Amino acid sequence: MKKRVTTHLQGILTNPMNEPYNNAEIVVEMTDADDSFIGLRSSRFTDTKGNYYFTLQEGYYNIYIIPNEDATEVKMGKVHVTQKDFNTSYTIEGLINK
């Protein structure tokens, strides 16, 4: 069986005042290079201290945050995971800005 090679995303999700978003939802949407949705969407929640951890395979993704259950979804940015990113750890912001 072929091992799946992934990029690790981990860090603390904070608001503009640098306070952690506790139990915020991070939504990851797979797209193509032209930003067209291709049908795969999943989410993870931060813990009570704003920590998150998840992995992504090679491809294009939009990343959204829903800070709390009463908030609307906000796009954080688009990321492109390449083979050069495999087995590397990034924050969400670090991967968006690489």
PAZA-626054 format. One record per atom (N, C-alpha, C, O): atom name; x, y, z. Coordinates in Angstrom, 3 decimals, padded with zeros to 6 digits. Layout:
PAZA-626054
  name         u         v         w
    CA         X         Y         Z
...
//
This chain:
PAZA-626054
  name         u         v         w
     N   000.841  -001.178   000.000
    CA   000.000   000.000   000.000
     C   000.888   001.244   000.000
     O   001.841   001.334   000.773
     N   000.572   002.187  -000.860
    CA   001.341   003.417  -000.993
     C   001.018   004.368   000.159
     O  -000.146   004.625   000.464
     N   002.070   004.881   000.789
    CA   001.893   005.825   001.895
     C   001.500   007.189   001.339
     O   002.106   007.675   000.384
     N   000.477   007.807   001.944
    CA   000.052   009.140   001.521
     C   000.967   010.181   002.143
     O   001.166   010.202   003.358
     N   001.519   011.039   001.307
    CA   002.425   012.072   001.771
     C   001.624   013.347   001.942
     O   000.884   013.753   001.046
     N   001.776   013.979   003.102
    CA   000.948   015.133   003.414
     C   001.771   016.293   003.966
     O   002.935   016.141   004.337
     N   001.139   017.430   004.005
    CA   001.665   018.631   004.645
     C   000.885   018.832   005.929
     O  -000.336   018.677   005.943
     N   001.566   019.170   006.994
    CA   000.941   019.336   008.303
     C   000.634   020.809   008.549
     O   001.487   021.673   008.347
     N  -000.574   021.085   008.982
    CA  -000.966   022.431   009.387
     C  -001.255   022.403   010.873
     O  -002.111   021.654   011.343
     N  -000.528   023.233   011.606
    CA  -000.738   023.275   013.050
     C  -000.353   024.640   013.582
     O   000.552   025.297   013.068
     N  -001.052   025.048   014.611
    CA  -000.777   026.344   015.218
     C  -001.906   026.736   016.143
     O  -002.713   025.904   016.556
     N  -001.949   028.005   016.459
    CA  -003.008   028.568   017.294
     C  -003.735   029.614   016.458
     O  -003.120   030.557   015.960
     N  -005.023   029.446   016.310
    CA  -005.841   030.383   015.544
     C  -006.246   031.530   016.464
     O  -006.885   031.318   017.494
     N  -005.867   032.745   016.081
    CA  -006.146   033.908   016.922
     C  -006.943   034.955   016.161
     O  -006.937   034.995   014.931
     N  -007.629   035.800   016.922
    CA  -008.386   036.906   016.339
     C  -007.447   038.098   016.118
     O  -006.267   038.005   016.455
     N  -007.929   039.205   015.567
    CA  -007.055   040.358   015.311
     C  -006.406   040.949   016.568
     O  -005.418   041.676   016.463
     N  -006.943   040.649   017.746
    CA  -006.344   041.147   018.989
     C  -005.415   040.099   019.612
     O  -005.007   040.220   020.767
     N  -005.089   039.066   018.818
    CA  -004.169   037.991   019.211
     C  -004.698   037.130   020.355
     O  -003.923   036.551   021.116
     N  -006.014   037.052   020.468
    CA  -006.647   036.163   021.439
     C  -007.052   034.887   020.711
     O  -007.513   034.958   019.572
     N  -006.895   033.728   021.334
    CA  -007.220   032.477   020.644
     C  -008.713   032.326   020.368
     O  -009.563   032.688   021.182
     N  -008.995   031.778   019.195
    CA  -010.372   031.390   018.857
     C  -010.583   029.995   019.437
     O  -010.038   029.022   018.915
     N  -011.351   029.887   020.491
    CA  -011.607   028.564   021.048
     C  -012.826   027.947   020.384
     O  -013.851   028.602   020.193
     N  -012.694   026.690   020.041
    CA  -013.762   025.909   019.396
     C  -014.258   026.532   018.094
     O  -015.438   026.419   017.761
     N  -013.372   027.182   017.365
    CA  -013.722   027.733   016.051
     C  -013.644   026.619   015.008
     O  -012.861   025.681   015.149
     N  -014.450   026.729   013.978
    CA  -014.443   025.734   012.914
     C  -013.550   026.213   011.769
     O  -013.688   027.339   011.293
     N  -012.645   025.359   011.338
    CA  -011.797   025.621   010.176
     C  -012.316   024.727   009.056
     O  -012.350   023.505   009.201
     N  -012.718   025.328   007.944
    CA  -013.285   024.597   006.823
     C  -012.277   024.605   005.677
     O  -011.741   025.652   005.314
     N  -012.029   023.428   005.116
    CA  -011.091   023.279   004.005
     C  -011.885   022.775   002.807
     O  -012.592   021.770   002.887
     N  -011.753   023.495   001.696
    CA  -012.501   023.187   000.470
     C  -011.513   022.944  -000.661
     O  -010.728   023.831  -000.995
     N  -011.541   021.761  -001.252
    CA  -010.633   021.447  -002.355
     C  -011.134   022.113  -003.642
     O  -012.319   022.057  -003.967
     N  -010.199   022.744  -004.365
    CA  -010.531   023.414  -005.620
     C  -009.551   022.981  -006.698
     O  -008.618   022.221  -006.439
     N  -009.775   023.472  -007.902
    CA  -008.765   023.297  -008.944
     C  -007.941   024.583  -009.015
     O  -008.165   025.505  -008.230
     N  -007.004   024.650  -009.937
    CA  -006.107   025.807  -010.041
     C  -006.860   027.103  -010.332
     O  -006.374   028.187  -010.009
     N  -008.053   026.998  -010.945
    CA  -008.849   028.182  -011.283
     C  -009.840   028.545  -010.182
     O  -010.711   029.390  -010.389
     N  -009.717   027.914  -009.013
    CA  -010.549   028.195  -007.848
     C  -011.979   027.672  -007.978
     O  -012.879   028.158  -007.293
     N  -012.192   026.697  -008.840
    CA  -013.515   026.083  -008.967
     C  -013.633   024.946  -007.958
     O  -012.750   024.092  -007.871
     N  -014.707   024.937  -007.210
    CA  -014.976   023.905  -006.208
     C  -015.076   022.554  -006.893
     O  -015.761   022.420  -007.907
     N  -014.391   021.536  -006.341
    CA  -014.445   020.211  -006.963
     C  -015.101   019.153  -006.073
     O  -014.910   017.955  -006.282
     N  -015.864   019.597  -005.092
    CA  -016.720   018.680  -004.372
     C  -016.218   018.108  -003.068
     O  -016.937   017.336  -002.435
     N  -015.028   018.447  -002.640
    CA  -014.532   017.935  -001.370
     C  -014.405   019.072  -000.374
     O  -013.723   020.064  -000.629
     N  -015.071   018.918   000.767
    CA  -015.079   019.958   001.788
     C  -015.119   019.264   003.145
     O  -015.937   018.371   003.364
     N  -014.241   019.670   004.051
    CA  -014.232   019.076   005.380
     C  -013.879   020.144   006.398
     O  -013.479   021.251   006.037
     N  -014.029   019.807   007.670
    CA  -013.739   020.810   008.693
     C  -013.123   020.168   009.924
     O  -013.245   018.968   010.170
     N  -012.464   021.015   010.678
    CA  -011.869   020.666   011.963
     C  -012.183   021.814   012.922
     O  -012.451   022.936   012.493
     N  -012.148   021.526   014.206
    CA  -012.385   022.549   015.219
     C  -011.112   022.783   016.017
     O  -010.343   021.856   016.272
     N  -010.904   024.032   016.407
    CA  -009.818   024.322   017.326
     C  -010.219   023.837   018.713
     O  -011.401   023.644   018.998
     N  -009.226   023.644   019.567
    CA  -009.550   023.261   020.940
     C  -009.865   024.515   021.761
     O  -009.997   025.604   021.203
     N  -009.983   024.370   023.049
    CA  -010.371   025.501   023.898
     C  -009.296   026.582   023.986
     O  -009.562   027.686   024.461
     N  -008.087   026.269   023.530
    CA  -007.000   027.255   023.532
     C  -006.658   027.741   022.135
     O  -005.660   028.438   021.950
     N  -007.477   027.381   021.140
    CA  -007.262   027.824   019.765
     C  -006.326   026.958   018.956
     O  -006.039   027.291   017.806
     N  -005.835   025.857   019.506
    CA  -004.916   024.966   018.787
     C  -005.649   024.199   017.689
     O  -006.805   023.807   017.848
     N  -004.951   023.996   016.578
    CA  -005.482   023.169   015.499
     C  -004.369   022.300   014.947
     O  -003.189   022.634   015.055
     N  -004.757   021.183   014.353
    CA  -003.820   020.298   013.666
     C  -004.598   019.496   012.644
     O  -005.604   018.869   012.976
     N  -004.137   019.511   011.395
    CA  -004.687   018.649   010.358
     C  -003.671   018.561   009.228
     O  -002.697   019.313   009.204
     N  -003.895   017.658   008.310
    CA  -002.976   017.483   007.191
     C  -003.715   017.701   005.872
     O  -004.931   017.532   005.783
     N  -002.951   018.079   004.861
    CA  -003.478   018.251   003.506
     C  -002.593   017.506   002.522
     O  -001.375   017.447   002.689
     N  -003.207   016.943   001.504
    CA  -002.467   016.322   000.421
     C  -002.197   017.369  -000.664
     O  -002.672   018.501  -000.577
     N  -001.442   016.983  -001.670
    CA  -001.124   017.886  -002.772
     C  -002.410   018.386  -003.425
     O  -003.343   017.612  -003.643
     N  -002.457   019.683  -003.737
    CA  -003.616   020.250  -004.403
     C  -003.858   021.692  -003.997
     O  -003.049   022.306  -003.301
     N  -004.987   022.217  -004.446
    CA  -005.409   023.587  -004.170
     C  -006.570   023.549  -003.183
     O  -007.445   022.686  -003.269
     N  -006.568   024.497  -002.241
    CA  -007.605   024.532  -001.213
     C  -007.951   025.972  -000.861
     O  -007.085   026.846  -000.849
     N  -009.222   026.207  -000.577
    CA  -009.659   027.434   000.085
     C  -009.823   027.082   001.554
     O  -010.332   026.014   001.896
     N  -009.387   027.995   002.424
    CA  -009.518   027.764   003.861
     C  -010.383   028.872   004.443
     O  -010.133   030.058   004.232
     N  -011.404   028.457   005.177
    CA  -012.359   029.364   005.794
     C  -012.340   029.169   007.303
     O  -011.913   028.129   007.805
     N  -012.803   030.170   008.005
    CA  -012.977   030.058   009.451
     C  -014.397   030.491   009.804
     O  -014.948   031.430   009.228
     N  -014.960   029.785   010.757
    CA  -016.230   030.171   011.367
     C  -015.907   030.323   012.855
     O  -015.832   029.328   013.575
     N  -015.715   031.570   013.323
    CA  -015.228   031.798   014.688
     C  -016.109   031.229   015.793
     O  -015.601   030.782   016.820
     N  -017.417   031.242   015.594
    CA  -018.345   030.676   016.581
     C  -019.633   030.300   015.867
     O  -019.807   030.606   014.688
     N  -020.522   029.647   016.571
    CA  -021.737   029.130   015.930
     C  -022.672   030.214   015.420
     O  -023.544   029.925   014.601
     N  -022.520   031.450   015.876
    CA  -023.370   032.552   015.421
     C  -022.744   033.352   014.282
     O  -023.373   034.267   013.751
     N  -021.517   033.018   013.904
    CA  -020.777   033.796   012.901
     C  -020.957   033.198   011.508
     O  -021.331   032.035   011.352
     N  -020.685   034.014   010.515
    CA  -020.686   033.534   009.138
     C  -019.271   033.124   008.748
     O  -018.294   033.540   009.371
     N  -019.182   032.319   007.730
    CA  -017.912   031.810   007.234
     C  -017.098   032.929   006.600
     O  -017.624   033.717   005.814
     N  -015.796   032.999   006.945
    CA  -014.893   034.013   006.416
     C  -013.727   033.290   005.733
     O  -013.116   032.400   006.325
     N  -013.425   033.665   004.510
    CA  -012.308   033.045   003.790
     C  -010.981   033.595   004.312
     O  -010.752   034.805   004.297
     N  -010.111   032.692   004.773
    CA  -008.771   033.086   005.225
     C  -007.835   033.235   004.030
     O  -006.985   034.125   004.002
     N  -008.000   032.357   003.043
    CA  -007.145   032.429   001.869
     C  -007.137   031.130   001.095
     O  -007.827   030.169   001.439
     N  -006.346   031.125   000.047
    CA  -006.188   029.970  -000.823
     C  -004.769   029.450  -000.647
     O  -003.824   030.233  -000.549
     N  -004.619   028.123  -000.606
    CA  -003.299   027.523  -000.496
     C  -003.086   026.546  -001.639
     O  -004.030   025.972  -002.182
     N  -001.829   026.377  -001.984
    CA  -001.436   025.394  -002.988
     C  -000.368   024.514  -002.360
     O   000.754   024.961  -002.122
     N  -000.716   023.275  -002.096
    CA   000.218   022.315  -001.519
     C   000.905   021.589  -002.668
     O   000.252   020.975  -003.511
     N   002.238   021.668  -002.688
    CA   003.031   021.014  -003.732
     C   003.895   019.928  -003.110
     O   003.950   019.796  -001.887
     N   004.560   019.163  -003.938
    CA   005.442   018.110  -003.440
     C   006.544   018.676  -002.561
     O   007.014   017.988  -001.654
     N   006.968   019.907  -002.803
    CA   008.005   020.527  -001.977
     C   007.522   020.757  -000.538
     O   008.339   020.908   000.370
     N   006.212   020.785  -000.329
    CA   005.645   021.017   000.999
     C   005.475   019.735   001.809
     O   005.169   019.799   002.999
     N   005.667   018.576   001.186
    CA   005.401   017.314   001.857
     C   006.269   017.149   003.093
     O   007.436   017.540   003.118
     N   005.662   016.556   004.119
    CA   006.326   016.289   005.395
     C   006.871   017.553   006.045
     O   007.882   017.510   006.746
     N   006.205   018.669   005.814
    CA   006.571   019.957   006.389
     C   005.404   020.447   007.238
     O   004.249   020.134   006.949
     N   005.701   021.208   008.276
    CA   004.659   021.802   009.106
     C   004.565   023.288   008.832
     O   005.582   023.978   008.766
     N   003.359   023.778   008.674
    CA   003.061   025.193   008.462
     C   001.931   025.598   009.395
     O   001.154   024.754   009.841
     N   001.841   026.885   009.688
    CA   000.599   027.428   010.207
     C  -000.283   027.676   008.983
     O   000.205   027.643   007.854
     N  -001.555   027.920   009.193
    CA  -002.419   028.245   008.056
     C  -001.904   029.500   007.360
     O  -001.793   029.534   006.134
     N  -001.590   030.527   008.140
    CA  -001.101   031.789   007.562
     C   000.221   031.589   006.830
     O   000.447   032.189   005.779
     N   001.093   030.750   007.378
    CA   002.376   030.475   006.729
     C   002.208   029.803   005.381
     O   002.936   030.117   004.439
     N   001.260   028.885   005.272
    CA   001.024   028.198   003.998
     C   000.346   029.155   003.005
     O   000.651   029.125   001.813
     N  -000.555   029.985   003.483
    CA  -001.213   030.954   002.594
     C  -000.177   031.921   002.025
     O  -000.236   032.266   000.845
     N   000.770   032.360   002.851
    CA   001.731   033.393   002.450
     C   003.053   032.850   001.905
     O   003.968   033.633   001.651
     N   003.180   031.544   001.720
    CA   004.480   031.003   001.259
     C   004.801   031.388  -000.160
     O   005.850   031.010  -000.680
//
